[in-house]
């Protein structure tokens, strides 16, 4: 069984979608506080649909509590961690995944902290993506109109996928958290010959 770890997730719908993916793959979900929502949040339940009750989910008060609780606070334990970040050199598909490993993702607005990435630099992986200029043909339409009201401007600080975007230049800059989690989880499952996945 794999473990998917969300460090300080902020958007309930992303966590709900990830929870649904965990249920159908037999993956344990770990949520590291603080969370940007309540676990009773309607948006979380709506995204997770009826699956949430079947989810193997553990909530941890801090990163350190998570490491101790899972026995990952040793050099051998650290080798079970895979940190997903756009700042890594190694591509996720070049990593070797083993049953029981932990796939770690950060919060939607900022990803994983610089301190965490520095502490586990050799365990960091990324999903390759086109730069915004190549992937957004309509980039100009994302710019903030001068006459836009403030309420509308606040809504535009997240794109349609829930990504936080810079209101000054409206870049995508990363995949939605639930998309990134699914991509890496399915690669890990493929490598470990999960039933139904042929590689």
Secondary structure, 3 states (H helix, E strand, C coil): CCEEEEECCCCHHHHHHHHHHHHHHCCEEEEECCCCCCCCCHHHHHHHHHHHHHCCEEEECCHHHHHHHHCCCCHHHHCCEEEECCCCCCEHHHCCCCCCCEEEECECCCECCHHHHHHCHHHEEECCCCCHHHHCCCHHHHCCCCCCCHHHHHHCCECCCCCECCCCCCCCCCCCHHHHHHHHHHHHHHHCCCCCCCC
